[in-house]
Amino acid sequence: MIDVFLKAGKEKSLARRHPWVFSGAVEKLTGEPVSGETVRVRSHGGAILALAAYSPRSQIRARVWTFETARQVDAGFFAARIGRAIARRPRYWPGTGQRLVHGESDGLPGLIVDRYGDTLVGQFLSAGAERWREEIADALLVATGLTDLYERSDADVRQLEGLAPRSGPLRGAPPGTTSIEEHGIRLAVDIARGHKTGFYLDQRENRRIVRDLAAANPGMQALNCFCYTGGFSLSLLAGGASHVVSIDSSGPALQIARANIEANGLDPARAEWREDDVFNALREMRNNARSFDLIVLDPPKFAPTPASVERASRAYKDINLLGFKLLKPGGCLVTFSCSGGVSAELFQKIIAGAALDAGIDALVEQRLGGACDHPVRLAFPEGEYLKGLVLRRD
């Protein structure tokens, strides 16, 4: 096995059980490992610290599989890790749409697996997950007893690993559009063409919170931006909102959203769907003096890498400034960031700046995060990528 020696002092993060080794921490290698190969990570003095997957193209040069250095990283290792991750899921969420494997938090860096009904959807986003793709697929089917596994390894992050995007059936039959049930609401999921693995399961509890906010103020006028297939929109309508305007740039996503309204027996006259760029639509609404009792801002990842945080901060400020301008006195702004490079502290500072520029004051009523089947490992705070605020205009 090839050894990766760290520079003096660079073993501190591994001593805290953080699973990433950055390229700048590496002093030398004893060979030339190929992409995804398992290597021993050693301190400057030679002590073995971890077994990790090597990625020659990524700034994250190695991702730790295990700190138990006597273990073998083989098919049995992945079967055990996957079995343990899946065994803990029923206590998180027993429903039909569920995150089964959550990357580093489940000790499987770069591997995301969601279940929609009887279909598994996997993302192999790191060199190590790619190297063990077939063994992982076998272990997933054994652990779940299912036969269909669809691959959605088409996220941009694969490029940082030097991996080409890939999507299609990995085991079993190609999926059609399926559906899940969440807090009594049925939601269609387009596994093959939808965002991420087909849906945003991480927002499950936040959709319930938004529904409760609508129920506390029946008859409200609401706005849902970046609505995708209408998860927050349906929650608002089910909670009693009299009218919900939903904006997204994807026509196919809005088609599914309209079908979701019908599938749940909700009045389509209470829902207004708009295919548009959200920034442009909000500026138009501002110019036309529109206002709302509740606004949801759930934009895509503005900062995919640390290098893009400054640009992302400007985008978050702009979109929230527009949101504040459209918010009625006493109304709620429910705003999110899913950018891992934007910390919760920075996000709140950005929103505070937007409120200041809008000339209003607001109160933080709730802080929001990902659903409980997206756990965050204490040693890996980067796993807490989703953060949100419920803000009340004073």
Secondary structure by P-SEA (a helix, b strand, c coil): cbbbbbcccccccccccccccccccccccccccccbbbbbbbcccccccbbbbbbccccccbbbccccccccccaaaaaaaaaaaaaaccccccccccccccccccccccbbbbbcccbbbbbbccaaaaaaaaaaaaaaaaaccccbbbbcccccccccccccccccccccccccbbbbbcccbbbbbbccccccccccccaaaaaaaaaaaaaaccccccccccccccaaaaaaaaacccbbbbbbccaaaaaaaaaaaaaaccccccbbbbbccaaaaaaaaaaacccccbbbbbcccccccccaaaaaaaaaaaaaaaaaaaccccbbbbcccccccccaaaaaaaaaaaaaaacbbbbbcccccccccccccccccccccbbbbbcccc
